[in-house]
Amino acid sequence: AMLPKLPLWQTALAGGLAGISTQLAAGNAAACTRALPAGALCCTGYVNLLNFASEDGDLDSVPVAKRLACAGMAASAATATMHLASGLLACSPLRVAFAGFGAALGRTVPSMAIEMCTIDVVKTALVGDDESSVTPGVLLCAGGAAGLLSQSLLQPLGLLASRVRDIRAPGRARALVPVLKSMGPAFRRSIPGAAANSLVRVGLVTHFLHVQTQ
């Protein structure tokens, strides 16, 4: 499958609408205003980094590790830009604008990177090189799998890290109960959100690429 070489406005539109769709599907409508520019930056960065990482313009030639790295860099750049912009718009000095920067990266970048990479991997596994076989069902399945995987990895790690002292203490098995209880709500947010992101972002990018090649 050839990598999409699309104008910036198309990748920005796909990412921006996907960002809004992700927040709406996750039940977080209040975050839509921020999600639009963040999604536009992230999608544009990811597509262009994939193009740069590919030696021959073929998606299949980009290893999973490189895709994950591209997704991580795109998510980091988008998060950093939004975090700094929020501080500057609030007329904060740079020192204050950068406060909490590391925490912001830690909250958003791992899940975004895993989900974007997983969506591509699952989609390719389901349809191969035949982009005409990319249906809404395929995109929803890919996104749902991405949301499931990201939270299966990150939610337990985050909670276990915050409860490391409890786990070392006597009766440590009880410290695992909140970890298990948190998985359901995490899945209810991430799976619909990632599925909506896949449907809108990858669907629009695929559509724009198809129109371009006609």
C-alpha positions, 0 to 999 in steps of 0.5 A, a space after each residue: 500500500 503506497 503511503 498517502 502524499 496529501 496536501 497539509 489541509 487534507 491531513 489537517 482536516 482528517 485529523 481535526 475531525 477525528 479528534 472531535 469524533 474521538 472526544 465525542 465518542 469517549 463522552 468528553 464533549 468539553 475537550 472538542 475545542 482542544 481536540 480539533 487543532 491537536 488532532 490536525 497536528 497529530 495526523 499531519 505529523 504522523 502521515 509526513 513522518 511515515 512518508 519520511 521513514 519509508 524508503 520506497 513510499 510503500 507502507 508495508 516497508 515501514 516496520 512496526 517499530 518505526 511506525 510506533 516511533 513516528 506516531 510517538 513523535 507526532 503525538 509528542 509534537 502535537 501535545 507540546 504545541 498545544 500545551 505551550 499554546 495554552 500557556 501563552 494564550 493565558 499570557 503566562 511566562 515561559 516557565 509557567 507555560 512549560 509547567 506540567 509539560 512532562 505530565 501532559 506528555 505522559 498522559 497523552 502520548 503513549 496511548 495516542 502512539 499505540 492507538 495510531 500504530 495499532 490501527 495501521 497494523 490491524 487494518 493492513 492485517 485485515 485488508 492487505 494492500 487492497 485499499 478498496 477493501 477498507 470499509 467502515 467495519 474494518 476501520 471500526 474493528 481496527 480502532 476498537 482493537 487499538 483502544 483495547 490494546 492501549 488501555 490493556 497496556 497502559 492502565 494497569 502500568 499507571 495504577 501499579 506505578 502509583 500503588 507500588 508501596 501498597 503492592 509491596 505491603 502485606 495483603 498486597 493482593 488487595 492493592 490489585 483490586 482497584 487496578 482491575 476495577 479501573 479497566 472497565 471505565 477505561 475500556 468504555 472511554 478508549 474503545 469507542 474513542 479509538 474506533 471513531 478516530 480510526 473511522 474518521 481519520 483513516 477513512 478520510 485519508 483513504 478517501 483523499 488518497 483514492 480521489 488523488 489517484 483517480 
